[in-house]
């Protein structure tokens, strides 16, 4: 999540050699604008509140304000095989849904960050499994070699929160680690990626 979209896009492209992002007009529904970079078969999305009165934008602004930074971690989207099962596990854990969508090529739910802790978490089932609607048409042609290899989430009680994410997802989430937030605001504090054969760590709060 960024207070200013274009400077963040430009910096990511310059630092990591990312390609041209897809800009999805559908996120306007949430009061946001975005840019989605394809890295291998994974995706790095930057979103920015543009209509503060919309619920999604209000949530974004609150998260930015809590972080005290111009950019902060915001959301983790996890691909699962069985969405119904993930929803059942979320309900059993007392996790609320804040958004759901069912389309011919993807189905997903967004889970409440106050319940999952650390981020909004999306559980997504693309159809077919190697597609990704939110990357835009022909995303593979814009993709650079590499991929997102991990994220670090800062929270209170990282062991319990990590167990909740694993329980809802139905198994370990590769590369996802949790640490004690301490005096920091909770959130995604590191994103590990490999681009053009070079490993990088993005720390949103440093942008």
MDTraj code that builds the backbone (N, CA, C; nanometers):
import mdtraj as md
import numpy as np

residues = "UNK UNK UNK UNK UNK UNK UNK UNK UNK UNK UNK UNK UNK UNK UNK UNK UNK UNK UNK UNK UNK UNK UNK UNK UNK UNK UNK UNK UNK UNK UNK UNK UNK UNK UNK UNK UNK UNK UNK UNK UNK UNK UNK UNK UNK UNK UNK UNK UNK UNK UNK UNK UNK UNK UNK UNK UNK UNK UNK UNK UNK UNK UNK UNK UNK UNK UNK UNK UNK UNK UNK UNK UNK UNK UNK UNK UNK UNK UNK UNK UNK UNK UNK UNK UNK UNK UNK UNK UNK UNK UNK UNK UNK UNK UNK UNK UNK UNK UNK UNK UNK UNK UNK UNK UNK UNK UNK UNK UNK UNK UNK UNK UNK UNK UNK UNK UNK UNK UNK UNK UNK UNK UNK UNK UNK UNK UNK UNK UNK UNK UNK UNK UNK UNK UNK UNK UNK UNK UNK UNK UNK UNK UNK UNK UNK UNK UNK UNK UNK UNK UNK UNK UNK UNK UNK UNK UNK UNK UNK UNK UNK UNK UNK UNK UNK UNK UNK UNK UNK UNK UNK UNK UNK UNK UNK UNK UNK UNK UNK UNK UNK UNK UNK UNK UNK UNK UNK UNK UNK UNK UNK UNK UNK UNK UNK UNK UNK UNK UNK UNK UNK UNK UNK UNK UNK UNK UNK".split()
xyz = np.array([
    [0.0849, -0.1171, 0.0000],
    [0.0000, 0.0000, 0.0000],
    [0.0890, 0.1228, 0.0000],
    [0.0614, 0.2181, -0.0914],
    [0.1447, 0.3369, -0.1035],
    [0.0575, 0.4621, -0.1020],
    [0.1100, 0.5672, -0.0405],
    [0.0391, 0.6941, -0.0453],
    [0.0440, 0.7537, -0.1856],
    [0.1537, 0.7300, -0.2586],
    [0.1692, 0.7798, -0.3945],
    [0.2054, 0.6627, -0.4847],
    [0.1252, 0.6407, -0.5869],
    [0.1426, 0.5215, -0.6697],
    [0.2597, 0.5329, -0.7667],
    [0.2641, 0.6390, -0.8440],
    [0.3612, 0.6457, -0.9534],
    [0.5063, 0.6438, -0.9048],
    [0.5432, 0.7211, -0.8018],
    [0.6829, 0.7120, -0.7558],
    [0.7210, 0.5726, -0.7070],
    [0.6253, 0.5032, -0.6459],
    [0.6533, 0.3683, -0.5976],
    [0.6733, 0.2727, -0.7141],
    [0.5901, 0.2840, -0.8162],
    [0.6061, 0.2011, -0.9366],
    [0.7438, 0.2232, -0.9980],
    [0.7803, 0.3487, -1.0144],
    [0.9078, 0.3810, -1.0788],
    [1.0257, 0.3269, -0.9987],
    [1.0191, 0.3376, -0.8682],
    [1.1305, 0.2889, -0.7862],
    [1.1434, 0.1369, -0.7952],
    [1.0316, 0.0665, -0.7905],
    [1.0370, -0.0792, -0.8025],
    [1.0939, -0.1220, -0.9378],
    [1.0545, -0.0541, -1.0429],
    [1.1073, -0.0870, -1.1752],
    [1.2572, -0.0608, -1.1824],
    [1.3000, 0.0512, -1.1284],
    [1.4415, 0.0870, -1.1344],
    [1.5273, -0.0076, -1.0501],
    [1.4808, -0.0412, -0.9305],
    [1.5622, -0.1208, -0.8395],
    [1.5659, -0.2684, -0.8759],
    [1.4555, -0.3204, -0.9317],
    [1.4466, -0.4648, -0.9503],
    [1.4260, -0.5077, -1.0953],
    [1.4243, -0.4103, -1.1862],
    [1.4106, -0.4452, -1.3275],
    [1.2766, -0.5063, -1.3619],
    [1.1711, -0.4648, -1.2922],
    [1.0391, -0.5213, -1.3180],
    [0.9819, -0.4661, -1.4477],
    [0.8910, -0.5425, -1.5069],
    [0.8324, -0.5038, -1.6344],
    [0.7184, -0.4057, -1.6177],
    [0.6412, -0.3904, -1.7241],
    [0.5278, -0.2985, -1.7212],
    [0.4148, -0.3598, -1.6392],
    [0.3606, -0.2863, -1.5423],
    [0.2553, -0.3438, -1.4592],
    [0.1188, -0.3351, -1.5264],
    [0.0295, -0.4204, -1.4810],
    [-0.1108, -0.4150, -1.5209],
    [-0.1856, -0.3271, -1.4226],
    [-0.2701, -0.2399, -1.4750],
    [-0.3511, -0.1531, -1.3912],
    [-0.4965, -0.1979, -1.4049],
    [-0.5503, -0.2456, -1.2963],
    [-0.6819, -0.3083, -1.2973],
    [-0.7890, -0.2049, -1.2605],
    [-0.8745, -0.1671, -1.3552],
    [-0.9773, -0.0681, -1.3220],
    [-1.0774, -0.1181, -1.2179],
    [-1.0866, -0.2489, -1.2001],
    [-1.1851, -0.3036, -1.1072],
    [-1.1563, -0.2660, -0.9624],
    [-1.0301, -0.2340, -0.9282],
    [-1.0019, -0.1992, -0.7893],
    [-1.0598, -0.0626, -0.7533],
    [-1.1058, 0.0112, -0.8534],
    [-1.1762, 0.1352, -0.8253],
    [-1.2987, 0.1126, -0.7386],
    [-1.3542, -0.0079, -0.7428],
    [-1.4679, -0.0445, -0.6571],
    [-1.4350, -0.0205, -0.5097],
    [-1.3076, -0.0402, -0.4732],
    [-1.2634, -0.0244, -0.3345],
    [-1.2114, 0.1169, -0.3058],
    [-1.2150, 0.2056, -0.4051],
    [-1.1595, 0.3387, -0.3878],
    [-1.0086, 0.3429, -0.4052],
    [-0.9550, 0.2451, -0.4790],
    [-0.8110, 0.2305, -0.4948],
    [-0.7698, 0.2377, -0.6419],
    [-0.6417, 0.2650, -0.6632],
    [-0.5767, 0.2443, -0.7930],
    [-0.4624, 0.1474, -0.7679],
    [-0.4192, 0.0747, -0.8732],
    [-0.3157, -0.0258, -0.8486],
    [-0.2202, -0.0414, -0.9660],
    [-0.1177, -0.1216, -0.9409],
    [-0.0241, -0.1660, -1.0436],
    [0.0200, -0.3058, -1.0036],
    [0.0105, -0.4022, -1.0954],
    [0.0415, -0.5418, -1.0651],
    [0.1591, -0.5862, -1.1514],
    [0.2719, -0.6180, -1.0872],
    [0.3913, -0.6660, -1.1565],
    [0.3915, -0.8192, -1.1556],
    [0.4179, -0.8785, -1.2706],
    [0.4341, -1.0238, -1.2793],
    [0.5823, -1.0573, -1.2648],
    [0.6117, -1.1477, -1.1707],
    [0.7486, -1.1938, -1.1472],
    [0.7435, -1.3453, -1.1481],
    [0.7917, -1.4060, -1.2567],
    [0.7693, -1.5488, -1.2743],
    [0.6206, -1.5739, -1.2799],
    [0.5714, -1.6659, -1.1956],
    [0.4273, -1.6901, -1.1892],
    [0.3701, -1.6374, -1.0580],
    [0.4378, -1.5369, -0.9991],
    [0.3883, -1.4698, -0.8791],
    [0.3685, -1.3218, -0.9109],
    [0.3076, -1.2487, -0.8168],
    [0.2676, -1.1117, -0.8476],
    [0.2924, -1.0208, -0.7277],
    [0.3420, -0.9015, -0.7583],
    [0.3623, -0.7970, -0.6595],
    [0.2701, -0.6817, -0.6970],
    [0.1775, -0.6509, -0.6088],
    [0.0793, -0.5466, -0.6368],
    [0.1031, -0.4263, -0.5456],
    [0.0944, -0.3081, -0.6048],
    [0.0967, -0.1836, -0.5286],
    [-0.0414, -0.1215, -0.5433],
    [-0.1027, -0.0863, -0.4302],
    [-0.2323, -0.0202, -0.4334],
    [-0.2209, 0.1144, -0.3630],
    [-0.3088, 0.2060, -0.4030],
    [-0.3042, 0.3417, -0.3509],
    [-0.4463, 0.3927, -0.3323],
    [-0.4803, 0.4495, -0.2163],
    [-0.6146, 0.5048, -0.1984],
    [-0.6333, 0.6315, -0.2811],
    [-0.7391, 0.6334, -0.3606],
    [-0.7663, 0.7510, -0.4439],
    [-0.9024, 0.8126, -0.4148],
    [-0.9909, 0.7354, -0.3496],
    [-1.1201, 0.7902, -0.3074],
    [-1.1375, 0.7549, -0.1599],
    [-1.0894, 0.8433, -0.0714],
    [-1.0828, 0.8101, 0.0706],
    [-1.2165, 0.7749, 0.1344],
    [-1.3289, 0.8131, 0.0725],
    [-1.4582, 0.7824, 0.1312],
    [-1.5009, 0.6384, 0.1166],
    [-1.4396, 0.5635, 0.0241],
    [-1.4776, 0.4237, 0.0034],
    [-1.4191, 0.3364, 0.1148],
    [-1.4919, 0.2309, 0.1547],
    [-1.4447, 0.1492, 0.2671],
    [-1.3045, 0.0927, 0.2478],
    [-1.2743, 0.0429, 0.1277],
    [-1.1413, -0.0134, 0.1049],
    [-1.0318, 0.0907, 0.1204],
    [-1.0574, 0.2111, 0.0696],
    [-0.9586, 0.3178, 0.0816],
    [-0.9440, 0.3627, 0.2262],
    [-1.0537, 0.3663, 0.3011],
    [-1.0449, 0.4051, 0.4427],
    [-0.9573, 0.3068, 0.5196],
    [-0.9767, 0.1781, 0.4924],
    [-0.8935, 0.0767, 0.5571],
    [-0.7472, 0.0971, 0.5211],
    [-0.7217, 0.1276, 0.3945],
    [-0.5842, 0.1488, 0.3489],
    [-0.5198, 0.2673, 0.4185],
    [-0.5943, 0.3760, 0.4287],
    [-0.5398, 0.4954, 0.4938],
    [-0.5106, 0.4679, 0.6407],
    [-0.5993, 0.3959, 0.7079],
    [-0.5740, 0.3616, 0.8488],
    [-0.4456, 0.2811, 0.8630],
    [-0.4261, 0.1848, 0.7716],
    [-0.3047, 0.1024, 0.7796],
    [-0.1802, 0.1857, 0.7548],
    [-0.1856, 0.2757, 0.6581],
    [-0.0718, 0.3633, 0.6329],
    [-0.0438, 0.4510, 0.7535],
    [-0.1484, 0.5059, 0.8126],
    [-0.1294, 0.5925, 0.9290],
    [-0.0712, 0.5158, 1.0467],
    [-0.1175, 0.3940, 1.0671],
    [-0.0619, 0.3135, 1.1767],
    [0.0857, 0.2835, 1.1535],
    [0.1221, 0.2610, 1.0276],
    [0.2614, 0.2277, 0.9959],
    [0.3534, 0.3472, 1.0115],
    [0.2989, 0.4678, 0.9957],
    [0.3809, 0.5874, 1.0016],
    [0.4735, 0.6038, 0.8826],
    [0.4470, 0.5308, 0.7737],
    [0.5346, 0.5323, 0.6569],
    [0.4554, 0.5700, 0.5322],
    [0.5270, 0.5925, 0.4236],
    [0.4627, 0.6231, 0.2955],
    [0.4190, 0.4974, 0.2223],
    [0.4798, 0.3836, 0.2577],
    [0.4467, 0.2542, 0.1975],
    [0.4422, 0.1522, 0.3098],
    [0.3468, 0.0609, 0.3047],
    [0.3414, -0.0441, 0.4067],
    [0.2888, -0.1729, 0.3438],
    [0.3204, -0.2843, 0.4085],
    [0.2610, -0.4111, 0.3686],
    [0.1132, -0.4115, 0.4015],
    [0.0331, -0.4799, 0.3180],
    [-0.1119, -0.4627, 0.3286],
    [-0.1894, -0.5940, 0.3166],
    [-0.1511, -0.6766, 0.2208],
    [-0.2353, -0.7916, 0.1899],
    [-0.1498, -0.9066, 0.1376],
    [-0.1864, -1.0278, 0.1764],
    [-0.1225, -1.1484, 0.1237],
    [-0.2286, -1.2321, 0.0542],
    [-0.2026, -1.2665, -0.0710],
    [-0.2966, -1.3480, -0.1486],
    [-0.2361, -1.4869, -0.1647],
    [-0.3078, -1.5870, -0.1159],
    [-0.2576, -1.7233, -0.1105],
    [-0.3432, -1.8119, -0.2001],
    [-0.2792, -1.8837, -0.2903],
    [-0.3516, -1.9768, -0.3770],
    [-0.3727, -2.1085, -0.3026],
    [-0.4979, -2.1538, -0.2995],
    [-0.5323, -2.2802, -0.2353],
    [-0.6039, -2.3695, -0.3358],
    [-0.6119, -2.4971, -0.3019],
    [-0.6797, -2.5924, -0.3908],
    [-0.8291, -2.6016, -0.3646],
    [-0.8685, -2.5759, -0.2401],
    [-1.0071, -2.5992, -0.1984],
    [-1.0568, -2.4757, -0.1232],
    [-1.1297, -2.3884, -0.1909],
    [-1.1762, -2.2668, -0.1266],
    [-1.2843, -2.2956, -0.0230],
    [-1.3741, -2.3879, -0.0530],
    [-1.4788, -2.4204, 0.0446],
    [-1.4170, -2.4687, 0.1752],
    [-1.3150, -2.5515, 0.1643],
    [-1.2484, -2.6005, 0.2842],
    [-1.1824, -2.4885, 0.3619],
    [-1.1179, -2.3947, 0.2899],
    [-1.0534, -2.2817, 0.3563],
    [-1.1562, -2.1949, 0.4274],
    [-1.2713, -2.1760, 0.3651],
    [-1.3754, -2.0945, 0.4278],
    [-1.4293, -2.1627, 0.5528],
    [-1.4458, -2.2919, 0.5459],
    [-1.4939, -2.3655, 0.6636],
    [-1.3937, -2.3549, 0.7782],
    [-1.2648, -2.3686, 0.7449],
    [-1.1627, -2.3593, 0.8503],
    [-1.1582, -2.2182, 0.9090],
    [-1.1760, -2.1169, 0.8241],
    [-1.1782, -1.9787, 0.8723],
    [-1.2957, -1.9566, 0.9667],
    [-1.4131, -2.0041, 0.9270],
    [-1.5306, -1.9882, 1.0133],
    [-1.5099, -2.0593, 1.1463],
    [-1.4508, -2.1785, 1.1410],
    [-1.4283, -2.2535, 1.2649],
    [-1.3334, -2.1798, 1.3590],
    [-1.2434, -2.0994, 1.3005],
    [-1.1477, -2.0229, 1.3808],
    [-1.2017, -1.8860, 1.4205],
    [-1.3269, -1.8558, 1.3834],
    [-1.3859, -1.7274, 1.4172],
    [-1.3375, -1.6133, 1.3299],
    [-1.2902, -1.6454, 1.2084],
    [-1.2380, -1.5437, 1.1169],
    [-1.3503, -1.4964, 1.0253],
    [-1.3707, -1.3671, 1.0221],
    [-1.4751, -1.3083, 0.9384],
    [-1.4261, -1.2867, 0.7947],
    [-1.5208, -1.2949, 0.7016],
    [-1.4940, -1.2604, 0.5624],
    [-1.5340, -1.1149, 0.5391],
    [-1.4514, -1.0427, 0.4628],
    [-1.4838, -0.9038, 0.4322],
    [-1.5179, -0.8841, 0.2841],
    [-1.4896, -0.9850, 0.2018],
    [-1.5189, -0.9741, 0.0578],
    [-1.5159, -1.1141, 0.0001],
    [-1.6033, -1.1385, -0.0961],
    [-1.5987, -1.2652, -0.1687],
    [-1.6351, -1.2397, -0.3141],
    [-1.5786, -1.3205, -0.4017],
    [-1.6098, -1.3076, -0.5438],
    [-1.6007, -1.4450, -0.6077],
    [-1.6914, -1.4707, -0.7001],
    [-1.6961, -1.5971, -0.7744],
    [-1.7113, -1.5614, -0.9214],
    [-1.6079, -1.5893, -1.0003],
    [-1.6080, -1.5652, -1.1442],
    [-1.5709, -1.6949, -1.2137],
    [-1.5961, -1.7049, -1.3441],
    [-1.5634, -1.8307, -1.4126],
    [-1.4163, -1.8719, -1.3984],
    [-1.3249, -1.7721, -1.3889],
    [-1.1829, -1.8055, -1.3891],
    [-1.1148, -1.7867, -1.2541],
    [-1.1877, -1.7418, -1.1528],
    [-1.1275, -1.7311, -1.0190],
    [-1.2379, -1.7168, -0.9145],
    [-1.2111, -1.7740, -0.7979],
    [-1.2986, -1.7544, -0.6812],
    [-1.2081, -1.7245, -0.5629],
    [-1.2518, -1.6311, -0.4767],
    [-1.1688, -1.6004, -0.3620],
    [-1.2490, -1.5311, -0.2533],
    [-1.1918, -1.5327, -0.1351],
    [-1.2466, -1.4572, -0.0221],
    [-1.1324, -1.3793, 0.0412],
    [-1.1666, -1.2616, 0.0953],
    [-1.0721, -1.1828, 0.1728],
    [-1.1120, -1.1954, 0.3194],
    [-1.0146, -1.2205, 0.4043],
    [-1.0387, -1.2473, 0.5448],
    [-0.9980, -1.1272, 0.6298],
    [-1.0738, -1.1016, 0.7330],
    [-1.0605, -0.9801, 0.8129],
    [-0.9230, -0.9731, 0.8795],
    [-0.8514, -0.8613, 0.8617],
    [-0.7171, -0.8513, 0.9199],
    [-0.7160, -0.8525, 1.0726],
    [-0.8242, -0.8074, 1.1355],
    [-0.8287, -0.8111, 1.2819],
    [-0.8365, -0.9540, 1.3337],
    [-0.8882, -1.0459, 1.2507],
    [-0.9001, -1.1858, 1.2895],
    [-0.7782, -1.2678, 1.2467],
    [-0.7284, -1.2433, 1.1248],
    [-0.6108, -1.3153, 1.0773],
    [-0.4831, -1.2586, 1.1384],
    [-0.4822, -1.1279, 1.1632],
    [-0.3715, -1.0540, 1.2224],
    [-0.2580, -1.0368, 1.1218],
    [-0.2079, -0.9149, 1.1162],
    [-0.0912, -0.8857, 1.0340],
    [-0.1205, -0.8376, 0.8942],
    [-0.2324, -0.8774, 0.8361],
    [-0.2647, -0.8389, 0.6985],
    [-0.4048, -0.8878, 0.6646],
    [-0.4643, -0.8262, 0.5643],
    [-0.5770, -0.8902, 0.4978],
    [-0.5205, -1.0133, 0.4278],
    [-0.5883, -1.1251, 0.4388],
    [-0.5444, -1.2479, 0.3723],
    [-0.6519, -1.2913, 0.2742],
    [-0.6123, -1.3112, 0.1500],
    [-0.7031, -1.3631, 0.0480],
    [-0.6711, -1.5099, 0.0243],
    [-0.7754, -1.5919, 0.0191],
    [-0.7634, -1.7306, -0.0236],
    [-0.8256, -1.7397, -0.1622],
    [-0.7467, -1.7805, -0.2599],
    [-0.7874, -1.7712, -0.3997],
    [-0.7721, -1.9048, -0.4705],
    [-0.8686, -1.9341, -0.5588],
    [-0.8613, -2.0525, -0.6447],
    [-0.8771, -2.0076, -0.7898],
    [-0.7655, -1.9888, -0.8617],
    [-0.7758, -1.9549, -1.0037],
    [-0.8090, -2.0793, -1.0860],
    [-0.8790, -2.0577, -1.1978],
    [-0.9179, -2.1685, -1.2854],
    [-0.8838, -2.1312, -1.4297],
    [-0.7843, -2.1997, -1.4908],
    [-0.7041, -2.3103, -1.4375],
    [-0.6037, -2.2615, -1.3341],
    [-0.5374, -2.3566, -1.2691],
    [-0.4538, -2.3234, -1.1546],
    [-0.3349, -2.2345, -1.1898],
    [-0.2903, -2.2381, -1.3164],
    [-0.1747, -2.1557, -1.3541],
    [-0.2157, -2.0218, -1.4149],
    [-0.3427, -1.9857, -1.4011],
    [-0.3891, -1.8554, -1.4491],
    [-0.3948, -1.7577, -1.3322],
    [-0.4082, -1.6282, -1.3635],
    [-0.4245, -1.5282, -1.2578],
    [-0.4919, -1.4056, -1.3174],
    [-0.6228, -1.3996, -1.2996],
    [-0.7034, -1.2930, -1.3593],
    [-0.6510, -1.1540, -1.3248],
    [-0.6082, -1.1388, -1.1983],
    [-0.5697, -1.0064, -1.1502],
    [-0.4371, -0.9588, -1.2094],
    [-0.3682, -1.0445, -1.2825],
    [-0.2454, -1.0019, -1.3503],
    [-0.2703, -0.9376, -1.4848],
    [-0.3955, -0.9439, -1.5320],
    [-0.4299, -0.8854, -1.6612],
    [-0.4025, -0.9816, -1.7764],
    [-0.4560, -0.9491, -1.8924],
    [-0.4352, -1.0337, -2.0097],
    [-0.2870, -1.0378, -2.0452],
    [-0.2434, -1.1565, -2.0879],
    [-0.1060, -1.1754, -2.1357],
    [-0.0015, -1.1365, -2.0308],
    [-0.0323, -1.1619, -1.9040],
    [0.0633, -1.1244, -1.7999],
    [0.1959, -1.1970, -1.8155],
    [0.1919, -1.3199, -1.8686],
    [0.3172, -1.3955, -1.8827],
    [0.4153, -1.3254, -1.9760],
    [0.3634, -1.2486, -2.0709],
    [0.4508, -1.1769, -2.1630],
    [0.5194, -1.0582, -2.0958],
    [0.4612, -1.0079, -1.9883],
    [0.5197, -0.8954, -1.9152],
    [0.6029, -0.9413, -1.7959],
    [0.6003, -1.0705, -1.7680],
    [0.6665, -1.1214, -1.6487],
    [0.8183, -1.1208, -1.6664],
    [0.8887, -1.0872, -1.5581],
    [1.0334, -1.1016, -1.5560],
    [1.0667, -1.2320, -1.4848],
    [1.1836, -1.2863, -1.5134],
    [1.2232, -1.4127, -1.4532],
    [1.2383, -1.3981, -1.3023],
    [1.1971, -1.5005, -1.2305],
    [1.2116, -1.5006, -1.0854],
    [1.0823, -1.5323, -1.0155],
    [1.0592, -1.4692, -0.9025],
    [0.9360, -1.4919, -0.8279],
    [0.9477, -1.4379, -0.6871],
    [0.8334, -1.4189, -0.6226],
    [0.8303, -1.3855, -0.4811],
    [0.8572, -1.5134, -0.4040],
    [0.9572, -1.5101, -0.3169],
    [0.9993, -1.6312, -0.2465],
    [0.9583, -1.6341, -0.1001],
    [0.9118, -1.5200, -0.0470],
    [0.8695, -1.5211, 0.0923],
    [0.8224, -1.3856, 0.1395],
    [0.7527, -1.3869, 0.2530],
    [0.7145, -1.2632, 0.3203],
    [0.7390, -1.2809, 0.4696],
    [0.7635, -1.1684, 0.5367],
    [0.7772, -1.1682, 0.6814],
    [0.6680, -1.0796, 0.7385],
    [0.5935, -1.1331, 0.8352],
    [0.4803, -1.0627, 0.8945],
    [0.5118, -1.0364, 1.0409],
    [0.5076, -0.9083, 1.0795],
    [0.5315, -0.8705, 1.2188],
    [0.3982, -0.8614, 1.2918],
    [0.3857, -0.9321, 1.4033],
    [0.2606, -0.9357, 1.4796],
    [0.2917, -0.9582, 1.6270],
    [0.1938, -0.9307, 1.7109],
    [0.2008, -0.9792, 1.8477],
    [0.1717, -1.1292, 1.8461],
    [0.2431, -1.2038, 1.9299],
    [0.2240, -1.3485, 1.9409],
    [0.2400, -1.4173, 1.8053],
    [0.3595, -1.4092, 1.7467],
    [0.3800, -1.4639, 1.6126],
    [0.3522, -1.6141, 1.6015],
    [0.3776, -1.6886, 1.7074],
    [0.3533, -1.8336, 1.6997],
    [0.2047, -1.8625, 1.6799],
    [0.1195, -1.7957, 1.7571],
    [-0.0247, -1.8193, 1.7458],
    [-0.0781, -1.7701, 1.6121],
    [-0.0308, -1.6550, 1.5680],
    [-0.0790, -1.6018, 1.4402],
    [-0.0332, -1.6912, 1.3249],
    [0.0915, -1.7346, 1.3279],
    [0.1391, -1.8252, 1.2238],
    [0.0577, -1.9531, 1.2185],
    [0.0231, -2.0059, 1.3361],
    [-0.0579, -2.1277, 1.3403],
    [-0.1958, -2.1032, 1.2805],
    [-0.2519, -1.9848, 1.3038],
    [-0.3828, -1.9538, 1.2470],
    [-0.3759, -1.9475, 1.0949],
    [-0.2758, -1.8803, 1.0389],
    [-0.2631, -1.8719, 0.8932],
    [-0.2508, -2.0124, 0.8332],
    [-0.1677, -2.0955, 0.8936],
    [-0.1477, -2.2317, 0.8432],
    [-0.2775, -2.3111, 0.8531],
    [-0.3491, -2.2964, 0.9644],
    [-0.4732, -2.3714, 0.9824],
    [-0.5764, -2.3329, 0.8778],
    [-0.5914, -2.2032, 0.8525],
    [-0.6917, -2.1586, 0.7559],
    [-0.6514, -2.1994, 0.6144],
    [-0.5227, -2.1864, 0.5820],
    [-0.4762, -2.2229, 0.4474],
    [-0.4813, -2.3732, 0.4246],
    [-0.4803, -2.4510, 0.5304],
    [-0.4827, -2.5962, 0.5152],
    [-0.3452, -2.6562, 0.5010],
    [-0.2414, -2.5829, 0.5356],
    [-0.1050, -2.6325, 0.5276],
    [-0.0062, -2.5177, 0.5305],
    [0.1206, -2.5511, 0.5371],
    [0.2251, -2.4485, 0.5419],
    [0.2184, -2.3584, 0.4184],
    [0.2454, -2.2297, 0.4409],
    [0.2530, -2.1329, 0.3313],
    [0.4013, -2.1118, 0.3041],
    [0.4542, -2.1619, 0.1927],
    [0.5987, -2.1567, 0.1700],
    [0.6532, -2.0144, 0.1787],
    [0.7609, -1.9991, 0.2555],
    [0.8289, -1.8711, 0.2642],
    [0.7650, -1.7698, 0.3560],
    [0.6558, -1.8036, 0.4218],
    [0.5856, -1.7089, 0.5081],
    [0.6343, -1.7273, 0.6517],
    [0.6931, -1.6226, 0.7084],
    [0.7436, -1.6283, 0.8443],
    [0.6840, -1.5157, 0.9276],
    [0.6852, -1.5341, 1.0591],
    [0.6250, -1.4390, 1.1515],
    [0.7269, -1.4030, 1.2588],
    [0.7284, -1.2751, 1.2961],
    [0.8157, -1.2309, 1.4034],
    [0.7412, -1.1335, 1.4930],
    [0.7981, -1.1111, 1.6106],
    [0.7345, -1.0237, 1.7094],
    [0.7436, -0.8788, 1.6619],
    [0.6324, -0.8111, 1.6567],
    [0.6301, -0.6733, 1.6089],
    [0.6982, -0.5782, 1.7051],
    [0.7004, -0.6115, 1.8342],
    [0.7576, -0.5203, 1.9313],
    [0.6812, -0.3886, 1.9311],
    [0.7550, -0.2771, 1.9169],
    [0.6912, -0.1455, 1.9177],
    [0.6379, -0.1051, 1.7814],
    [0.6650, -0.1874, 1.6797],
    [0.6203, -0.1540, 1.5445],
    [0.4731, -0.1857, 1.5259],
    [0.4139, -0.1197, 1.4256],
    [0.2791, -0.1575, 1.3851],
    [0.2839, -0.2940, 1.3186],
    [0.1805, -0.3737, 1.3422],
    [0.1743, -0.5047, 1.2790],
    [0.1595, -0.4897, 1.1285],
    [0.2133, -0.5870, 1.0549],
    [0.1977, -0.5841, 0.9102],
    [0.3057, -0.6639, 0.8404],
    [0.2986, -0.6677, 0.7087],
    [0.4007, -0.7326, 0.6268],
    [0.5199, -0.6377, 0.6190],
    [0.6329, -0.6797, 0.6738],
    [0.7481, -0.5900, 0.6850],
    [0.8599, -0.6236, 0.5875],
    [0.8573, -0.7410, 0.5280],
    [0.9563, -0.7772, 0.4278],
    [0.8924, -0.8631, 0.3203],
    [0.9356, -0.8415, 0.1965],
    [0.8947, -0.9238, 0.0835],
    [1.0218, -0.9687, 0.0143],
    [1.0454, -1.0979, 0.0111],
    [1.1641, -1.1534, -0.0546],
    [1.1284, -1.1918, -0.1973],
    [1.2134, -1.1523, -0.2895],
    [1.1890, -1.1890, -0.4288],
    [1.3198, -1.2122, -0.5004],
    [1.3093, -1.2838, -0.6095],
    [1.4219, -1.3056, -0.6985],
    [1.3834, -1.2510, -0.8342],
    [1.4645, -1.1626, -0.8866],
    [1.4391, -1.1039, -1.0177],
    [1.5702, -1.0961, -1.0936],
    [1.5672, -1.1426, -1.2183],
    [1.6879, -1.1418, -1.3015],
    [1.8045, -1.2105, -1.2303],
    [1.7750, -1.3255, -1.1677],
    [1.8752, -1.4092, -1.1007],
    [1.9385, -1.3452, -0.9784],
    [1.8786, -1.2394, -0.9260],
    [1.9315, -1.1729, -0.8072],
    [1.8261, -1.1732, -0.6978],
    [1.8668, -1.2102, -0.5763],
    [1.7754, -1.2104, -0.4626],
    [1.7686, -1.0709, -0.4023],
    [1.6485, -1.0304, -0.3661],
    [1.6270, -0.8983, -0.3078],
    [1.5307, -0.9123, -0.1898],
    [1.5367, -0.8166, -0.0988],
    [1.4372, -0.8042, 0.0068],
    [1.3806, -0.6631, 0.0024],
    [1.2493, -0.6529, -0.0163],
    [1.1812, -0.5238, -0.0141],
    [1.1316, -0.5004, 0.1285],
    [1.1669, -0.3871, 0.1848],
    [1.1147, -0.3463, 0.3149],
    [1.0259, -0.2244, 0.2900],
    [0.8938, -0.2443, 0.2839],
    [0.8037, -0.1349, 0.2454],
    [0.8234, -0.0085, 0.3272],
    [0.8518, -0.0237, 0.4566],
    [0.8627, 0.0936, 0.5428],
    [0.9819, 0.1820, 0.5065],
    [1.0770, 0.1303, 0.4264],
    [1.1931, 0.2098, 0.3859],
    [1.1658, 0.2930, 0.2617],
    [1.0476, 0.2771, 0.2024],
    [1.0176, 0.3507, 0.0776],
    [0.9618, 0.4877, 0.1087],
])
top = md.Topology()
chain = top.add_chain()
for i, resn in enumerate(residues, 1):
    res = top.add_residue(resn, chain, resSeq=i)
    for name in ("N", "CA", "C"):
        top.add_atom(name, md.element.get_by_symbol(name[0]), res)
traj = md.Trajectory(xyz[None], top)
